[in-house]
């Protein structure tokens, strides 16, 4: 099992859980030092949250450009907004995860 994947964080970015922490790191893992960093730019468009690591980047509106038209078509289909229906689909395959990435 990968000792990195499966880490969990609080809503404030504090590391609260490490999969196989003791087995992978012994007593050398200091969760206090491994919290998430703040994202320099965070914008919301139609309820979708976008984070950008470059504080000098163009605005989200400019970045999306003409793609906003297609996002609007998708998001504005219902007055109630988007709704996720059903559980996520998951597969187990014998493969290198980097191939899909």
C-alpha positions as CSV (number, residue, x, y, z in Angstrom):
1,X,0.0,0.0,0.0
2,X,1.3,3.4,-0.9
3,X,2.4,5.4,2.2
4,X,1.6,8.7,0.5
5,X,-1.9,8.3,-1.0
6,X,-4.7,8.2,1.4
7,X,-3.5,11.0,3.6
8,X,-6.4,13.0,5.1
9,X,-6.6,16.7,6.0
10,X,-9.0,18.8,8.0
11,X,-11.0,21.6,6.5
12,X,-8.2,24.0,7.6
13,X,-5.5,22.0,5.8
14,X,-4.1,20.3,8.9
15,X,-2.8,16.7,8.3
16,X,-4.9,14.5,10.5
17,X,-4.4,11.0,9.1
18,X,-1.6,9.1,7.3
19,X,-2.3,5.7,5.8
20,X,0.3,3.2,7.1
21,X,2.0,6.0,8.9
22,X,4.0,4.0,11.5
23,X,4.8,1.2,9.1
24,X,6.1,3.5,6.4
25,X,7.7,6.3,8.5
26,X,8.2,4.9,12.0
27,X,8.2,7.8,14.5
28,X,9.9,10.2,12.1
29,X,6.7,11.7,10.6
30,X,5.7,15.0,12.1
31,X,2.2,15.7,10.9
32,X,2.4,19.3,12.2
33,X,5.0,20.1,9.5
34,X,3.0,18.5,6.6
35,X,-0.2,20.5,6.5
36,X,-1.5,22.0,3.2
37,X,-0.4,25.4,2.1
38,X,-2.8,28.2,1.2
39,X,-3.6,28.5,-2.5
40,X,-2.5,32.0,-3.7
41,X,-5.6,32.5,-5.9
42,X,-8.9,30.9,-5.4
43,X,-12.0,31.8,-7.5
44,X,-15.5,30.4,-7.9
45,X,-17.4,30.3,-11.1
46,X,-21.0,29.0,-11.1
47,X,-20.3,27.1,-7.9
48,X,-17.1,25.4,-9.3
49,X,-14.0,26.1,-7.3
50,X,-10.8,26.9,-9.1
51,X,-7.4,27.2,-7.4
52,X,-4.3,28.7,-9.0
53,X,-0.7,28.4,-7.7
54,X,0.5,31.5,-9.6
55,X,-0.6,34.7,-7.8
56,X,0.3,36.7,-11.0
57,X,-1.9,34.6,-13.3
58,X,-4.7,36.1,-15.3
59,X,-8.2,36.1,-13.8
60,X,-10.3,33.0,-14.0
61,X,-12.8,34.8,-16.2
62,X,-10.1,35.6,-18.7
63,X,-8.5,32.2,-18.5
64,X,-11.8,30.4,-19.1
65,X,-12.5,32.7,-22.1
66,X,-15.0,31.1,-24.5
67,X,-15.1,28.0,-22.4
68,X,-17.5,29.8,-20.0
69,X,-20.2,29.4,-22.6
70,X,-19.9,25.6,-22.3
71,X,-19.7,25.6,-18.6
72,X,-22.8,27.7,-18.5
73,X,-24.6,25.3,-20.7
74,X,-23.8,22.4,-18.4
75,X,-24.3,24.2,-15.0
76,X,-27.4,26.2,-15.9
77,X,-29.4,23.2,-17.1
78,X,-31.5,23.2,-14.0
79,X,-32.6,26.0,-11.6
80,X,-31.5,23.7,-8.7
81,X,-27.9,23.5,-10.0
82,X,-25.7,20.5,-10.4
83,X,-26.5,17.3,-8.6
84,X,-24.2,14.2,-8.3
85,X,-26.3,11.1,-8.7
86,X,-25.0,7.7,-7.5
87,X,-21.8,6.6,-6.0
88,X,-18.5,7.1,-7.7
89,X,-17.4,4.4,-10.1
90,X,-14.2,2.6,-9.0
91,X,-12.1,-0.1,-10.7
92,X,-9.2,-2.2,-9.6
93,X,-6.8,-2.9,-12.3
94,X,-3.3,-4.4,-12.4
95,X,-1.6,-1.4,-14.0
96,X,0.8,1.5,-13.4
97,X,-1.3,4.4,-12.2
98,X,1.0,6.8,-14.1
99,X,-0.2,5.4,-17.4
100,X,-3.7,6.8,-16.9
101,X,-2.3,10.1,-15.7
